[in-house]
């Protein structure tokens, strides 16, 4: 599995309520996306950074989402260039399902 962390520095602080509204407006776009296991939205404590933490089945599926058209939409929406960092996740502990997942 692959974890991806996206980060958007903001030109001015965003409140928790603004972030929540914004995140809820985009969340439906990620339902049913091929290979996406889970997405978390986040807002920094100072409101100056937002982003997402994603768990994907494969890097290819993640890269298919984080393409140049996605970057352009994010730049337009948040007035900043997003950072996208990929991590290999060979083991995942899921306390909701009581499973330990491995990509073996």
C-alpha positions in Angstrom: 0.0 0.0 0.0 1.0 3.6 -0.5 0.4 6.6 1.8 0.3 10.0 0.3 0.4 13.3 2.2 -0.7 16.5 0.4 0.1 19.9 1.9 -1.2 23.3 1.0 0.3 26.4 2.7 -2.4 29.1 2.8 -2.0 32.8 2.2 -4.2 33.5 5.3 -5.5 31.4 8.1 -8.6 29.2 7.7 -11.0 28.6 10.6 -12.0 25.1 11.5 -15.5 25.8 10.3 -14.3 27.1 7.0 -12.1 24.1 6.6 -14.9 21.7 7.5 -17.3 23.3 5.0 -14.6 23.2 2.3 -13.7 19.6 3.0 -17.3 18.4 3.0 -17.8 20.1 -0.3 -14.9 18.1 -1.9 -15.3 14.8 0.0 -17.9 13.2 -2.4 -15.3 13.4 -5.2 -13.2 10.9 -3.4 -15.9 8.3 -2.9 -15.5 5.3 -5.2 -12.1 6.4 -6.6 -10.2 3.3 -7.8 -7.6 2.2 -5.4 -8.3 4.8 -2.6 -8.8 3.0 0.7 -9.2 6.1 2.9 -8.7 9.9 3.0 -8.2 12.2 6.0 -8.5 15.9 5.7 -6.4 18.0 8.0 -6.0 21.6 9.2 -3.0 22.8 11.1 -3.6 24.3 14.6 -2.7 27.8 13.3 -5.0 27.5 10.3 -2.2 28.2 7.9 -1.9 24.7 6.4 -4.4 22.2 5.1 -4.0 18.9 3.3 -4.9 15.3 3.1 -3.6 11.9 4.2 -4.5 9.1 1.8 -4.1 5.4 1.8 -3.9 3.8 -1.6 -3.7 0.2 -2.9 -0.9 1.2 -5.3 1.3 4.2 -6.3 0.0 4.0 -9.9 -3.6 4.5 -8.6 -2.4 7.5 -6.5 -0.5 9.0 -9.3 -3.5 8.8 -11.6 -5.3 11.1 -9.2 -2.5 13.5 -8.4 -1.9 14.5 -12.0 -1.3 18.0 -13.4 -5.0 18.7 -13.9 -5.6 18.0 -10.1 -2.7 20.3 -9.2 -4.2 23.1 -11.4 -7.5 22.7 -9.6 -5.8 22.8 -6.2 -3.7 25.8 -7.1 -6.8 27.6 -8.2 -8.9 26.6 -5.2 -6.2 27.3 -2.5 -4.0 29.9 -4.2 -0.9 27.7 -3.5 1.0 24.9 -5.1 0.3 21.6 -3.3 3.1 19.4 -2.1 2.6 15.6 -2.7 4.8 13.1 -0.9 4.5 9.3 -1.4 5.4 6.7 1.3 5.5 2.9 1.1 3.2 1.3 3.7 4.1 -2.4 4.1 2.0 -2.8 7.2 -1.2 -1.1 8.4 -2.9 -1.5 11.8 -6.7 -1.0 11.6 -8.2 -0.8 15.0 -11.8 -0.4 13.6 -11.7 -3.8 11.9 -9.1 -5.3 14.4 -6.9 -6.3 11.4 -3.2 -6.0 10.7 -2.8 -5.6 6.9 0.3 -6.4 5.0 1.0 -6.1 1.3 2.7 -9.5 1.1 
